[in-house]
């Protein structure tokens, strides 16, 4: 009997946690979500290696405020349609599209969506993770505790 109650409670908490996770999508973070995409597809030509860099463009650091690019700003916070990065990765013109044909795989729909969301969220760059101060992550149980309590209360009322 006690085992059955425990199993039901565990199942309920797992379902409530899953519902909470679906309700609040994870925000896009540069180091976790964007840097890996750029590293896989862009850094070969637009990364930290000055000898390999094309168009005098680095995508691993924010563009200097005084940069006057002929094509326009690389990233305009909150405005993908004004961002050169967005225009280039979504261009139908093979001469404009990045990465160019033959220079690596084209970005997947999920990668393009992540870059768009990053720009919409402000297009904030972060220092490389190894240069950031260490911070203790909050355990998932604590982050979602309020959500689980609210879900449990609403289920209990039914």
N, C-alpha and C positions, 0 to 999 in steps of 0.2 A: 504493500500500500504506500509506504513512504517513498519507495523507489518510483512508483508511478507518478506521485505528486512531484518529485524532484525532476523527472523526465519532462513532465508537462511544463513545469516552470522554466526549465532550461530551453525547451522548444519555444515557449512564449518569448523569452528574452532574446533568443536568436532571431525570431521573426520581427520583433519590435526593433531590434538593432538594424536589420536589413531594411526595414521601412524607413528608419531615420536616415540611413546612408543614402537611400534613393531620394529622399526629400531635400537633402542638402549636398549638391555636388561639390566636389573638391575644387577650390579655386586654383586657377592656373598659376604656377610658380615658374620663374625663369629657369632656375637651376634644375628643378625636378622635371619640368615638362618641355621647356623651350630649348634650353641649351643642348640636350641630346639630339633633337631634330636638326638644329643648326650644325652641330658637330658632325652628324652623319651625312648631311647634304650640302653644307655651305662653307664650313671652315677650311676646306682644302684650298679654296680660292679667296675666302673672305675671313680668314682667321688670324691668329696671332703671328704666324710666320710671314715676316715682311718680304722675304724672297719669293714666296709663292703668291702673295696677295695681288688680286686683280682690282682694277678700278679704284685703287686707294680706299677700299671699303673694308672695315672690320665689323663683323656681326657678333663678336664676343664681348664687346664693350659698347656703351652708349655713344652715339654720334656727338662730337663736340658741338656745343651750342652755337658756335660761330661758323659751322659748316654750311656752305652754300652750294648744294648739289644742283646741277643743271636739271636733273630729273625731278627734284623735289626731295623732301625729307624722307629718310629711310623708314622711320616709324613716327607716326603722328598719334599721340596718345588718344585712345577712344575713337579714332577715325581710320579704319582700315582702307576705305576708299581713297584717302589722301596719302596713304603710306606707300612708298615705292616698293618696300618688301612685299606687301600684299599684291600690288599690281603685277610684280614680276613672277610671283609663285602661282598666280591664277591666270596669267596671260595665255591666250590662245595662239598668239604669234610666236612661232618657234625661235625667232631671232631675239625676242624679248624674254621668254620664259626662263625661269631659274628653277633648279639647275638646268643648264643647257643640255640638249640632247647629246648623248655620248660622254657626259661628264658626271655620271652617277644616276641613280634611280630617281624617278619622279616622286615627289612627295605623295603620300597616301591621303585619302580624304580625311582621315582622323588627324593626321599631322597638320593639314591645312586648316582644319577646324580649330585645332589647339592654338595655332599661330594667330588666327583671327580673334579668338577669345582673349588671348594674351594682349593683343593690340587694343581690343575693346575695353579690357580691364586696366588700361593705362600704359601698356608696353614697357613696364619697368624692368630694367636690367638689374642683375645682381652680380656682385663679385663672385669669383669662383668659390665653390663651397669650401674649399680648403683654406680660404682667406677670411671666412666669416667666423665670428666667435661661436664657440660650442654652446649649444642650448639643449637642455634636457627636453625630450619630447614628452608630451602629455599622453598618458595611456589612453587608448580608445575608450575604455569603459568610463573614464572620467569625462572625456570630451562629449560623449553622447548620453551622459547620465540624465540630464534634464529632458532630453527628447524621449528616452525610454520611460521615464516616470510619467510624462504626459501621455504617451501611447498606452501605457499600462492602465492609467486612470480612465482613459476613454474606453478601453476594452472592458474594464471592470464594470463600468456603468451599463453596458449592454445587457 
